[in-house]
Amino acid sequence: VVSGSSLRVSVRDEGEGIPEENLTRIFAHGFTTRNAGHGFGLHSCALAAKEMGGTLTAHSDGPGQGATFTLQLPLNTTQA
């Protein structure tokens, strides 16, 4: 969705969901719930979004309810 001076992209799944206590931790460096995970992926994505002046957020109504990740980035409205 392009709105004013920003672009917002949301991706929703119907997977296992995210427990409320993990929603505040999933972007932390090294946090993972996977046995073979390393906890760098979402952290790196959140940092990249921030470096571009945007945000990456997550929402879930809890286990079994899926999750929605939203990337919001500013648009460069300056003409070259």
N, C-alpha and C positions, 0 to 999 in steps of 0.2 A: 504494500500500500504506500503510495506516495502522497504525503500530506504536507503542504506548505514547503518547508525547507528540510524535510527528513524522509527517509525511506525506512519502512518497517516490514520485516519479513518474519512470519511466524511459521513454525513447523510443529505439528501436533501428531502424537502417536497414541495408540490405544494399548500400549504395553503395560509393563509392571508398575508404572507410577513411581513417585518419589515420596518417601515418608517426610512429613513436615520438618522433622529435626534435621534432615539432610539438605533441605532447600537452601539453608543459609551456609552450607559447607561445600556444596558441589563444585564451586568455582575456586576453591582453595587449592593451592599447590600441593600435590601429593595425595589429595583425598580420592579414594576409590572404594567402591563396594564390590569390585570384581577380584577374584582370586589372582588373575593374571594381569590386572590393571596396574598402571603406574601413576595415574592421577595427574597427568600433564595436559591431556586433551582439552577439557573444558576450561581449565586455567589459562592455557595458551590462547584459546579463542576469546575469552573475556578480556585478556590483556590486549589482543589485537583490536578488538572493538573499541576499547578505551583509547588506544593510540590513534585511532581514526576519529575520535571525538564522539563515539557512540556508546552503546550499552548492549550487553547480552544478559537476558534474564530468563528465569525458569519459573514455571508454575505447574503444580500438580495438586489434585484434590486428595492425593494419598495413594497408598498401595492398591493396585488393581484398577486405577482410574486414569492411567496414561499420563502424559506430560506435554507441556507446550513450552518451546524455547522461542524467544523473540529477540531478534537482532534489530536494533534501531541505529541508523547511521545518518549523519547530516549530509545533505546534498550540497554539492558545490554549485551555486547558482551564478557564479561569475563566468561570463562569456570570454572565450580565448581571443 
